[in-house]
Amino acid sequence: MSKNISRRSFLGAAAAAGASAIAAPAFAASSNSSAPAKWDDEVDVVVLGCGGAGMMAACQAHDAGGKVAVYDAGKSPFHTATNLCGGLFTAWGSKLQNADPEGKKDSWQQFAEDIMAYGNYMSLKEPVYCFAKNSGKAFDFLADNGLAKHHLEPYAGHSRLRAHRQDSFKGRDYIEVLVKLLDQRGITNGSHSLLL
């Protein structure tokens, strides 16, 4: 890596970005392709999956100084769960939530508690805490980079107003932003091109 960062801070940032949800102009071959006879790429970070979490992790890893390659079994990030999510992104501490009087009553701790309760307390606490603390920053990153119009709405399993919903009700909006961002960063896997 070209920047001086600790492994712990790098992994924490990448995990938070990936968990928060939500690329790329060039990805590994689809599951219909054969593996290359020889691997000759050297990278700092390999991201497996081009849904919202993978694409966000790739952006964050790149911005932290890593050389990144993204590989996915599918043919396009538009064939992922993020694309099918209905445009919903739950987050604490975003600019949108902080601008709403109801949203100001929330905390990352309450968000984490709601997540844990919804999962019948079977989730690992540390990743949930990491996600809850960083989710608003992840949403703001997308909003600041051209995410289509969105609003707040109540959502089942959440005790506070924190469900950010695309007005289009399409997860495609997230994918479009992230594909653009990875393209701007030149994140590819080398020889394969994305099939849209």
CYANA upper distance limits for C-alpha pairs under 8 A (distance plus 0.5 A):
  1 MET  CA     44 ASP  CA      6.91
  1 MET  CA     65 GLY  CA      6.02
  1 MET  CA     66 GLY  CA      5.44
  1 MET  CA     67 LYS  CA      7.48
  2 SER  CA     65 GLY  CA      5.79
  2 SER  CA     66 GLY  CA      7.30
  3 LYS  CA     64 ALA  CA      7.40
  3 LYS  CA     65 GLY  CA      5.71
  3 LYS  CA     66 GLY  CA      8.44
  5 ILE  CA      9 SER  CA      7.27
  5 ILE  CA     10 PHE  CA      7.03
  5 ILE  CA     64 ALA  CA      8.27
  6 SER  CA     10 PHE  CA      6.63
  7 ARG  CA     11 LEU  CA      6.49
  8 ARG  CA     12 GLY  CA      6.46
  9 SER  CA     13 ALA  CA      6.58
 10 PHE  CA     14 ALA  CA      6.64
 10 PHE  CA     61 ALA  CA      7.91
 10 PHE  CA     64 ALA  CA      7.58
 11 LEU  CA     15 ALA  CA      6.35
 12 GLY  CA     16 ALA  CA      6.58
 12 GLY  CA    130 CYS  CA      8.01
 13 ALA  CA     17 ALA  CA      6.63
 13 ALA  CA     60 GLN  CA      7.52
 14 ALA  CA     18 GLY  CA      6.49
 14 ALA  CA     57 ALA  CA      5.54
 14 ALA  CA     58 ALA  CA      8.33
 14 ALA  CA     60 GLN  CA      6.39
 14 ALA  CA     61 ALA  CA      6.59
 15 ALA  CA     19 ALA  CA      6.41
 15 ALA  CA     57 ALA  CA      7.50
 15 ALA  CA    127 PRO  CA      8.36
 15 ALA  CA    130 CYS  CA      8.21
 15 ALA  CA    131 PHE  CA      8.34
 16 ALA  CA     20 SER  CA      6.53
 16 ALA  CA    127 PRO  CA      8.45
 16 ALA  CA    130 CYS  CA      6.27
 16 ALA  CA    131 PHE  CA      5.66
 16 ALA  CA    134 ASN  CA      6.44
 16 ALA  CA    135 SER  CA      7.80
 17 ALA  CA     21 ALA  CA      7.34
 17 ALA  CA     22 ILE  CA      8.32
 17 ALA  CA     53 ALA  CA      7.25
 17 ALA  CA     56 MET  CA      6.00
 17 ALA  CA     57 ALA  CA      5.75
 17 ALA  CA     60 GLN  CA      7.22
 17 ALA  CA    131 PHE  CA      8.37
 17 ALA  CA    134 ASN  CA      8.00
 17 ALA  CA    135 SER  CA      8.22
 17 ALA  CA    138 ALA  CA      6.63
 18 GLY  CA     22 ILE  CA      7.24
 18 GLY  CA     52 GLY  CA      7.91
 18 GLY  CA     53 ALA  CA      4.39
 18 GLY  CA     54 GLY  CA      6.23
 18 GLY  CA     55 MET  CA      8.03
 18 GLY  CA     56 MET  CA      6.04
 18 GLY  CA     57 ALA  CA      5.14
 19 ALA  CA     53 ALA  CA      6.27
 19 ALA  CA    131 PHE  CA      6.32
 20 SER  CA     53 ALA  CA      7.04
 20 SER  CA     91 ALA  CA      8.33
 20 SER  CA    131 PHE  CA      6.46
 20 SER  CA    134 ASN  CA      7.87
 20 SER  CA    135 SER  CA      5.71
 20 SER  CA    138 ALA  CA      6.69
 20 SER  CA    139 PHE  CA      8.23
 21 ALA  CA     52 GLY  CA      5.70
 21 ALA  CA     53 ALA  CA      4.99
 21 ALA  CA     56 MET  CA      7.64
 21 ALA  CA     82 THR  CA      8.38
 21 ALA  CA     89 PHE  CA      7.83
 21 ALA  CA    138 ALA  CA      8.23
 22 ILE  CA     51 GLY  CA      6.89
 22 ILE  CA     52 GLY  CA      3.19
 22 ILE  CA     53 ALA  CA      4.67
 22 ILE  CA     54 GLY  CA      7.59
 22 ILE  CA     55 MET  CA      7.14
 22 ILE  CA     56 MET  CA      6.22
 22 ILE  CA     82 THR  CA      7.01
 22 ILE  CA    174 TYR  CA      7.19
 22 ILE  CA    175 ILE  CA      8.09
 23 ALA  CA     50 CYS  CA      5.97
 23 ALA  CA     51 GLY  CA      7.56
 23 ALA  CA     52 GLY  CA      8.05
 23 ALA  CA     54 GLY  CA      8.18
 23 ALA  CA     55 MET  CA      5.25
 23 ALA  CA     56 MET  CA      8.49
 23 ALA  CA     77 PRO  CA      6.51
 23 ALA  CA    175 ILE  CA      7.17
 23 ALA  CA    178 LEU  CA      5.70
 23 ALA  CA    179 VAL  CA      4.50
 23 ALA  CA    180 LYS  CA      8.03
 23 ALA  CA    181 LEU  CA      8.21
 23 ALA  CA    182 LEU  CA      6.37
 23 ALA  CA    183 ASP  CA      8.40
 24 ALA  CA     50 CYS  CA      7.76
 24 ALA  CA     55 MET  CA      7.52
 24 ALA  CA     70 VAL  CA      8.00
 24 ALA  CA     77 PRO  CA      8.11
 24 ALA  CA    178 LEU  CA      7.66
 24 ALA  CA    179 VAL  CA      5.14
 24 ALA  CA    180 LYS  CA      7.89
 24 ALA  CA    181 LEU  CA      8.33
 24 ALA  CA    182 LEU  CA      5.50
 24 ALA  CA    183 ASP  CA      6.46
 24 ALA  CA    187 ILE  CA      6.99
 24 ALA  CA    188 THR  CA      7.10
 24 ALA  CA    194 LEU  CA      7.90
 25 PRO  CA    179 VAL  CA      6.89
 25 PRO  CA    180 LYS  CA      8.48
 25 PRO  CA    182 LEU  CA      7.34
 25 PRO  CA    183 ASP  CA      5.94
 25 PRO  CA    186 GLY  CA      8.45
 25 PRO  CA    187 ILE  CA      7.71
 25 PRO  CA    188 THR  CA      6.76
 25 PRO  CA    193 SER  CA      7.20
 25 PRO  CA    194 LEU  CA      6.00
 26 ALA  CA     70 VAL  CA      8.29
 26 ALA  CA    187 ILE  CA      7.71
 26 ALA  CA    188 THR  CA      4.90
 26 ALA  CA    189 ASN  CA      6.28
 26 ALA  CA    190 GLY  CA      7.67
 26 ALA  CA    191 SER  CA      8.49
 26 ALA  CA    192 HIS  CA      6.45
 26 ALA  CA    193 SER  CA      4.86
 26 ALA  CA    194 LEU  CA      5.08
 27 PHE  CA     69 ALA  CA      8.21
 27 PHE  CA     70 VAL  CA      6.08
 27 PHE  CA     71 TYR  CA      5.72
 27 PHE  CA     72 ASP  CA      6.93
 27 PHE  CA    188 THR  CA      6.40
 27 PHE  CA    189 ASN  CA      5.66
 27 PHE  CA    190 GLY  CA      8.32
 27 PHE  CA    192 HIS  CA      6.43
 27 PHE  CA    193 SER  CA      6.52
 27 PHE  CA    194 LEU  CA      6.09
 28 ALA  CA     70 VAL  CA      7.26
 28 ALA  CA     71 TYR  CA      4.93
 28 ALA  CA     72 ASP  CA      6.29
 28 ALA  CA     73 ALA  CA      8.05
 28 ALA  CA    189 ASN  CA      6.37
 28 ALA  CA    192 HIS  CA      6.30
 28 ALA  CA    193 SER  CA      8.20
 29 ALA  CA     33 SER  CA      6.04
 29 ALA  CA     34 SER  CA      8.10
 29 ALA  CA     35 ALA  CA      8.33
 29 ALA  CA     71 TYR  CA      7.95
 29 ALA  CA     72 ASP  CA      7.69
 29 ALA  CA     73 ALA  CA      7.52
 29 ALA  CA     74 GLY  CA      8.49
 29 ALA  CA     75 LYS  CA      7.97
 29 ALA  CA    192 HIS  CA      6.71
 30 SER  CA     72 ASP  CA      7.12
 30 SER  CA     73 ALA  CA      5.27
 30 SER  CA     74 GLY  CA      5.56
 30 SER  CA     75 LYS  CA      5.73
 31 SER  CA     73 ALA  CA      5.42
 31 SER  CA     74 GLY  CA      6.97
 41 ASP  CA    190 GLY  CA      8.23
 43 VAL  CA     66 GLY  CA      8.09
 43 VAL  CA     67 LYS  CA      5.56
 43 VAL  CA     68 VAL  CA      6.23
 43 VAL  CA     69 ALA  CA      7.16
 44 ASP  CA     66 GLY  CA      5.95
 44 ASP  CA     67 LYS  CA      5.61
 44 ASP  CA     68 VAL  CA      6.62
 45 VAL  CA     61 ALA  CA      7.58
 45 VAL  CA     66 GLY  CA      6.93
 45 VAL  CA     67 LYS  CA      6.78
 45 VAL  CA     68 VAL  CA      5.36
 45 VAL  CA     69 ALA  CA      7.01
 46 VAL  CA     68 VAL  CA      6.38
 46 VAL  CA     69 ALA  CA      5.54
 46 VAL  CA     70 VAL  CA      6.43
 46 VAL  CA     71 TYR  CA      7.90
 47 VAL  CA     54 GLY  CA      6.59
 47 VAL  CA     55 MET  CA      8.50
 47 VAL  CA     57 ALA  CA      7.85
 47 VAL  CA     58 ALA  CA      6.87
 47 VAL  CA     68 VAL  CA      7.83
 47 VAL  CA     69 ALA  CA      6.72
 47 VAL  CA     70 VAL  CA      5.21
 47 VAL  CA     71 TYR  CA      6.69
 48 LEU  CA     54 GLY  CA      7.13
 48 LEU  CA     70 VAL  CA      6.50
 48 LEU  CA     71 TYR  CA      5.50
 48 LEU  CA     72 ASP  CA      6.26
 49 GLY  CA     54 GLY  CA      5.78
 49 GLY  CA     55 MET  CA      8.15
 49 GLY  CA     70 VAL  CA      7.41
 49 GLY  CA     71 TYR  CA      6.37
 49 GLY  CA     72 ASP  CA      4.99
 49 GLY  CA     73 ALA  CA      7.68
 50 CYS  CA     54 GLY  CA      5.55
 50 CYS  CA     55 MET  CA      5.92
 50 CYS  CA     70 VAL  CA      7.47
 50 CYS  CA     71 TYR  CA      7.61
 50 CYS  CA     72 ASP  CA      6.31
 50 CYS  CA     76 SER  CA      8.13
 50 CYS  CA     77 PRO  CA      5.77
 50 CYS  CA     80 THR  CA      7.96
 51 GLY  CA     55 MET  CA      6.53
 51 GLY  CA     77 PRO  CA      6.17
 51 GLY  CA     80 THR  CA      5.87
 51 GLY  CA     81 ALA  CA      7.19
 51 GLY  CA     82 THR  CA      6.23
 51 GLY  CA     83 ASN  CA      8.29
 51 GLY  CA    175 ILE  CA      8.02
 52 GLY  CA     56 MET  CA      6.49
 52 GLY  CA     82 THR  CA      6.06
 52 GLY  CA    174 TYR  CA      7.56
 52 GLY  CA    175 ILE  CA      7.04
 52 GLY  CA    178 LEU  CA      8.02
 53 ALA  CA     57 ALA  CA      6.57
 54 GLY  CA     58 ALA  CA      6.64
 54 GLY  CA     70 VAL  CA      8.41
 55 MET  CA     59 CYS  CA      6.83
 55 MET  CA     70 VAL  CA      8.50
 55 MET  CA    178 LEU  CA      6.78
 55 MET  CA    179 VAL  CA      8.21
 55 MET  CA    182 LEU  CA      8.05
 56 MET  CA     60 GLN  CA      6.73
 56 MET  CA    178 LEU  CA      7.51
 57 ALA  CA     61 ALA  CA      6.47
 58 ALA  CA     62 HIS  CA      6.60
 58 ALA  CA     68 VAL  CA      6.92
 58 ALA  CA     69 ALA  CA      8.22
 58 ALA  CA     70 VAL  CA      7.68
 58 ALA  CA    182 LEU  CA      8.16
 58 ALA  CA    187 ILE  CA      8.43
 59 CYS  CA     63 ASP  CA      6.60
 59 CYS  CA    181 LEU  CA      7.77
 59 CYS  CA    182 LEU  CA      6.88
 59 CYS  CA    185 ARG  CA      8.31
 60 GLN  CA     64 ALA  CA      6.59
 61 ALA  CA     65 GLY  CA      7.09
 61 ALA  CA     66 GLY  CA      5.91
 61 ALA  CA     67 LYS  CA      8.20
 61 ALA  CA     68 VAL  CA      7.43
 62 HIS  CA     66 GLY  CA      5.21
 62 HIS  CA     67 LYS  CA      6.54
 62 HIS  CA     68 VAL  CA      6.63
 62 HIS  CA    185 ARG  CA      8.10
 68 VAL  CA    187 ILE  CA      6.82
 68 VAL  CA    188 THR  CA      8.14
 69 ALA  CA    187 ILE  CA      6.92
 69 ALA  CA    188 THR  CA      6.25
 69 ALA  CA    189 ASN  CA      5.35
 70 VAL  CA    187 ILE  CA      8.02
 70 VAL  CA    188 THR  CA      7.00
 70 VAL  CA    189 ASN  CA      6.33
 71 TYR  CA    189 ASN  CA      7.44
 74 GLY  CA     79 HIS  CA      7.48
 75 LYS  CA     79 HIS  CA      7.77
 75 LYS  CA    194 LEU  CA      7.35
 75 LYS  CA    195 LEU  CA      6.06
 75 LYS  CA    196 LEU  CA      7.75
 76 SER  CA     80 THR  CA      8.15
 76 SER  CA    194 LEU  CA      6.80
 76 SER  CA    195 LEU  CA      6.13
 76 SER  CA    196 LEU  CA      5.98
 77 PRO  CA     83 ASN  CA      8.17
 77 PRO  CA    175 ILE  CA      7.24
 77 PRO  CA    196 LEU  CA      8.45
 78 PHE  CA     83 ASN  CA      6.20
 78 PHE  CA    172 ARG  CA      7.30
 78 PHE  CA    175 ILE  CA      7.24
 78 PHE  CA    196 LEU  CA      7.78
 79 HIS  CA     83 ASN  CA      7.12
 80 THR  CA     84 LEU  CA      7.31
 81 ALA  CA     85 CYS  CA      6.59
 82 THR  CA    171 GLY  CA      6.01
 82 THR  CA    172 ARG  CA      7.81
 82 THR  CA    174 TYR  CA      8.01
 82 THR  CA    175 ILE  CA      7.74
 83 ASN  CA     87 GLY  CA      8.37
 83 ASN  CA    170 LYS  CA      7.36
 83 ASN  CA    171 GLY  CA      4.68
 83 ASN  CA    172 ARG  CA      5.13
 83 ASN  CA    173 ASP  CA      8.38
 83 ASN  CA    174 TYR  CA      8.02
 83 ASN  CA    175 ILE  CA      7.06
 84 LEU  CA    170 LYS  CA      7.58
 84 LEU  CA    171 GLY  CA      6.16
 84 LEU  CA    172 ARG  CA      7.97
 85 CYS  CA    170 LYS  CA      7.51
 85 CYS  CA    171 GLY  CA      5.73
 86 GLY  CA    165 ARG  CA      8.40
 86 GLY  CA    166 GLN  CA      8.29
 86 GLY  CA    169 PHE  CA      5.27
 86 GLY  CA    170 LYS  CA      5.24
 86 GLY  CA    171 GLY  CA      5.78
 87 GLY  CA    164 HIS  CA      8.48
 87 GLY  CA    165 ARG  CA      5.82
 87 GLY  CA    166 GLN  CA      5.30
 87 GLY  CA    167 ASP  CA      8.33
 87 GLY  CA    168 SER  CA      7.75
 87 GLY  CA    169 PHE  CA      5.18
 87 GLY  CA    170 LYS  CA      4.92
 87 GLY  CA    171 GLY  CA      4.58
 87 GLY  CA    172 ARG  CA      7.96
 87 GLY  CA    173 ASP  CA      7.80
 87 GLY  CA    174 TYR  CA      8.15
 88 LEU  CA    163 ALA  CA      7.02
 88 LEU  CA    164 HIS  CA      6.26
 88 LEU  CA    165 ARG  CA      5.05
 88 LEU  CA    166 GLN  CA      7.09
 88 LEU  CA    169 PHE  CA      7.95
 88 LEU  CA    171 GLY  CA      7.70
 89 PHE  CA    139 PHE  CA      8.15
 89 PHE  CA    163 ALA  CA      6.36
 89 PHE  CA    164 HIS  CA      5.53
 89 PHE  CA    165 ARG  CA      6.81
 90 THR  CA    135 SER  CA      8.10
 90 THR  CA    162 ARG  CA      6.05
 90 THR  CA    163 ALA  CA      4.85
 90 THR  CA    164 HIS  CA      6.21
 91 ALA  CA    132 ALA  CA      7.56
 91 ALA  CA    135 SER  CA      5.29
 91 ALA  CA    136 GLY  CA      5.49
 91 ALA  CA    139 PHE  CA      7.50
 91 ALA  CA    162 ARG  CA      6.09
 91 ALA  CA    163 ALA  CA      7.09
 91 ALA  CA    164 HIS  CA      7.58
 92 TRP  CA     97 GLN  CA      7.59
 92 TRP  CA    106 ASP  CA      7.64
 92 TRP  CA    107 SER  CA      7.26
 92 TRP  CA    108 TRP  CA      6.46
 92 TRP  CA    111 PHE  CA      7.31
 92 TRP  CA    132 ALA  CA      7.01
 92 TRP  CA    133 LYS  CA      7.67
 92 TRP  CA    134 ASN  CA      8.28
 92 TRP  CA    135 SER  CA      6.40
 92 TRP  CA    136 GLY  CA      5.45
 92 TRP  CA    162 ARG  CA      6.64
 93 GLY  CA     97 GLN  CA      6.58
 93 GLY  CA     98 ASN  CA      6.53
 93 GLY  CA    106 ASP  CA      8.43
 93 GLY  CA    107 SER  CA      8.03
 93 GLY  CA    108 TRP  CA      8.07
 93 GLY  CA    135 SER  CA      7.90
 93 GLY  CA    136 GLY  CA      5.13
 93 GLY  CA    137 LYS  CA      7.83
 94 SER  CA     98 ASN  CA      6.55
 94 SER  CA    135 SER  CA      8.12
 94 SER  CA    136 GLY  CA      4.42
 94 SER  CA    137 LYS  CA      6.70
 94 SER  CA    139 PHE  CA      7.03
 94 SER  CA    140 ASP  CA      6.44
 95 LYS  CA     99 ALA  CA      6.63
 95 LYS  CA    136 GLY  CA      7.99
 95 LYS  CA    140 ASP  CA      7.20
 96 LEU  CA    100 ASP  CA      7.27
 96 LEU  CA    151 HIS  CA      8.24
 96 LEU  CA    152 LEU  CA      8.05
 97 GLN  CA    102 GLU  CA      8.47
 97 GLN  CA    103 GLY  CA      5.22
 97 GLN  CA    104 LYS  CA      7.27
 97 GLN  CA    152 LEU  CA      7.73
 97 GLN  CA    161 LEU  CA      8.05
 97 GLN  CA    162 ARG  CA      6.97
 98 ASN  CA    103 GLY  CA      6.13
 98 ASN  CA    104 LYS  CA      5.72
 99 ALA  CA    103 GLY  CA      7.75
 99 ALA  CA    104 LYS  CA      7.89
100 ASP  CA    104 LYS  CA      6.85
101 PRO  CA    105 LYS  CA      7.69
102 GLU  CA    106 ASP  CA      8.12
102 GLU  CA    160 ARG  CA      7.93
102 GLU  CA    161 LEU  CA      6.90
103 GLY  CA    160 ARG  CA      7.40
103 GLY  CA    161 LEU  CA      5.99
103 GLY  CA    162 ARG  CA      7.16
105 LYS  CA    160 ARG  CA      8.10
106 ASP  CA    110 GLN  CA      7.15
106 ASP  CA    111 PHE  CA      7.95
106 ASP  CA    160 ARG  CA      6.60
106 ASP  CA    161 LEU  CA      8.20
107 SER  CA    111 PHE  CA      6.83
108 TRP  CA    112 ALA  CA      6.55
108 TRP  CA    129 TYR  CA      8.18
108 TRP  CA    132 ALA  CA      5.80
108 TRP  CA    133 LYS  CA      5.90
109 GLN  CA    113 GLU  CA      6.62
109 GLN  CA    129 TYR  CA      8.09
109 GLN  CA    132 ALA  CA      7.94
110 GLN  CA    114 ASP  CA      6.67
110 GLN  CA    159 SER  CA      8.38
111 PHE  CA    115 ILE  CA      6.83
111 PHE  CA    132 ALA  CA      6.61
111 PHE  CA    158 HIS  CA      7.92
111 PHE  CA    159 SER  CA      8.48
111 PHE  CA    160 ARG  CA      8.44
112 ALA  CA    116 MET  CA      6.64
112 ALA  CA    128 VAL  CA      6.53
112 ALA  CA    129 TYR  CA      6.40
112 ALA  CA    132 ALA  CA      6.08
113 GLU  CA    117 ALA  CA      6.49
114 ASP  CA    118 TYR  CA      6.53
114 ASP  CA    157 GLY  CA      7.07
114 ASP  CA    158 HIS  CA      6.36
114 ASP  CA    159 SER  CA      7.43
115 ILE  CA    119 GLY  CA      6.82
115 ILE  CA    128 VAL  CA      7.87
115 ILE  CA    157 GLY  CA      8.34
115 ILE  CA    158 HIS  CA      8.44
116 MET  CA    120 ASN  CA      6.80
116 MET  CA    121 TYR  CA      5.25
116 MET  CA    122 MET  CA      7.57
116 MET  CA    123 SER  CA      6.62
116 MET  CA    125 LYS  CA      8.25
116 MET  CA    128 VAL  CA      8.13
117 ALA  CA    121 TYR  CA      5.93
118 TYR  CA    157 GLY  CA      6.76
119 GLY  CA    123 SER  CA      6.85
123 SER  CA    128 VAL  CA      7.79
124 LEU  CA    128 VAL  CA      7.12
125 LYS  CA    129 TYR  CA      6.59
126 GLU  CA    130 CYS  CA      6.65
127 PRO  CA    131 PHE  CA      6.60
128 VAL  CA    132 ALA  CA      6.52
129 TYR  CA    133 LYS  CA      6.54
130 CYS  CA    134 ASN  CA      6.77
131 PHE  CA    135 SER  CA      6.11
134 ASN  CA    138 ALA  CA      6.89
135 SER  CA    139 PHE  CA      6.79
136 GLY  CA    140 ASP  CA      6.57
137 LYS  CA    141 PHE  CA      6.58
138 ALA  CA    142 LEU  CA      7.10
139 PHE  CA    143 ALA  CA      6.69
140 ASP  CA    144 ASP  CA      6.27
141 PHE  CA    145 ASN  CA      6.78
142 LEU  CA    146 GLY  CA      7.16
142 LEU  CA    147 LEU  CA      6.10
142 LEU  CA    174 TYR  CA      7.82
142 LEU  CA    177 VAL  CA      7.33
142 LEU  CA    178 LEU  CA      8.26
143 ALA  CA    147 LEU  CA      5.09
143 ALA  CA    148 ALA  CA      8.03
145 ASN  CA    177 VAL  CA      7.34
145 ASN  CA    181 LEU  CA      8.49
146 GLY  CA    177 VAL  CA      6.98
147 LEU  CA    173 ASP  CA      6.93
147 LEU  CA    174 TYR  CA      7.16
147 LEU  CA    177 VAL  CA      6.65
148 ALA  CA    166 GLN  CA      7.40
148 ALA  CA    167 ASP  CA      8.24
148 ALA  CA    173 ASP  CA      6.79
149 LYS  CA    166 GLN  CA      6.62
149 LYS  CA    167 ASP  CA      6.31
149 LYS  CA    168 SER  CA      8.34
150 HIS  CA    164 HIS  CA      7.12
150 HIS  CA    165 ARG  CA      5.88
150 HIS  CA    166 GLN  CA      4.68
150 HIS  CA    167 ASP  CA      5.43
150 HIS  CA    168 SER  CA      8.47
151 HIS  CA    164 HIS  CA      6.16
151 HIS  CA    165 ARG  CA      5.92
151 HIS  CA    166 GLN  CA      7.03
151 HIS  CA    167 ASP  CA      7.20
152 LEU  CA    161 LEU  CA      7.26
152 LEU  CA    162 ARG  CA      6.87
152 LEU  CA    163 ALA  CA      6.02
152 LEU  CA    164 HIS  CA      5.20
152 LEU  CA    165 ARG  CA      6.61
153 GLU  CA    161 LEU  CA      6.68
153 GLU  CA    162 ARG  CA      7.43
153 GLU  CA    163 ALA  CA      5.89
153 GLU  CA    164 HIS  CA      7.08
153 GLU  CA    165 ARG  CA      7.51
154 PRO  CA    158 HIS  CA      7.86
154 PRO  CA    160 ARG  CA      7.70
154 PRO  CA    161 LEU  CA      5.70
154 PRO  CA    162 ARG  CA      7.41
154 PRO  CA    163 ALA  CA      6.59
155 TYR  CA    161 LEU  CA      8.02
155 TYR  CA    162 ARG  CA      8.32
155 TYR  CA    163 ALA  CA      6.56
158 HIS  CA    162 ARG  CA      8.06
165 ARG  CA    169 PHE  CA      7.18
166 GLN  CA    170 LYS  CA      6.92
166 GLN  CA    171 GLY  CA      8.12
166 GLN  CA    173 ASP  CA      8.09
171 GLY  CA    175 ILE  CA      7.31
172 ARG  CA    176 GLU  CA      6.59
173 ASP  CA    177 VAL  CA      7.00
174 TYR  CA    178 LEU  CA      6.81
175 ILE  CA    179 VAL  CA      6.48
176 GLU  CA    180 LYS  CA      6.77
177 VAL  CA    181 LEU  CA      6.76
178 LEU  CA    182 LEU  CA      6.64
179 VAL  CA    183 ASP  CA      6.59
180 LYS  CA    184 GLN  CA      6.70
181 LEU  CA    185 ARG  CA      6.88
182 LEU  CA    186 GLY  CA      6.62
182 LEU  CA    187 ILE  CA      5.84
183 ASP  CA    187 ILE  CA      6.68
183 ASP  CA    188 THR  CA      8.48
